[in-house]
Amino acid sequence: MSGAGVLTYEFTSGEVLALALLLRNHEDVLDSRLDSLKCILEDQVYQIMTIEEAEAFFK
């Protein structure tokens, strides 16, 4: 960890997509402490893809 307990990491587009899909598919068993990460990843998906592409991706 760097700084005061803050982890810095730059995800590739592929990592963002894989993690977003993983978290979306398993959200019913996720710890609520991961909600912010899930939102950040989903926001990144919508920056990488159009809304239509993202909706198809998550289905």
C-alpha positions as CSV (number, residue, x, y, z in Angstrom):
1,M,0.0,0.0,0.0
2,S,1.1,3.5,-0.6
3,G,0.4,6.6,1.4
4,A,-1.9,6.4,4.4
5,G,-3.6,3.1,3.5
6,V,-4.5,4.1,-0.1
7,L,-3.8,1.6,-2.9
8,T,-3.0,3.1,-6.3
9,Y,-3.3,0.9,-9.3
10,E,-4.1,1.6,-13.0
11,F,-6.4,-1.0,-14.5
12,T,-6.3,-1.9,-18.1
13,S,-9.5,-1.7,-20.1
14,G,-9.6,-5.5,-20.1
15,E,-9.2,-5.6,-16.3
16,V,-12.0,-3.0,-15.9
17,L,-14.3,-5.0,-18.1
18,A,-13.5,-8.3,-16.4
19,L,-13.9,-7.0,-12.9
20,A,-17.1,-5.1,-13.6
21,L,-18.7,-8.2,-15.1
22,L,-17.5,-10.3,-12.2
23,L,-18.8,-7.9,-9.6
24,R,-22.1,-7.5,-11.5
25,N,-22.6,-11.3,-11.8
26,H,-21.9,-11.8,-8.1
27,E,-23.4,-8.7,-6.5
28,D,-25.8,-10.8,-4.4
29,V,-22.9,-12.2,-2.4
30,L,-20.6,-9.2,-2.4
31,D,-19.6,-7.4,0.8
32,S,-21.2,-3.9,0.7
33,R,-17.8,-2.4,1.2
34,L,-17.2,-3.2,-2.5
35,D,-20.1,-1.1,-3.6
36,S,-17.9,1.9,-4.4
37,L,-15.5,-0.2,-6.4
38,K,-18.4,-1.7,-8.4
39,C,-19.7,1.8,-9.2
40,I,-16.3,3.1,-10.2
41,L,-15.8,0.1,-12.5
42,E,-19.2,0.4,-14.0
43,D,-18.6,4.1,-14.7
44,Q,-15.4,3.2,-16.5
45,V,-17.3,0.6,-18.6
46,Y,-19.6,3.4,-19.7
47,Q,-16.6,5.5,-20.7
48,I,-15.1,2.6,-22.7
49,M,-18.3,1.6,-24.4
50,T,-21.5,3.2,-25.6
51,I,-24.6,2.7,-23.4
52,E,-25.9,0.1,-25.8
53,E,-22.6,-1.8,-25.9
54,A,-22.4,-1.8,-22.1
55,E,-26.0,-3.0,-21.7
56,A,-25.3,-5.9,-24.1
57,F,-22.0,-6.6,-22.3
58,F,-23.7,-6.9,-18.9
59,K,-26.5,-9.2,-20.2
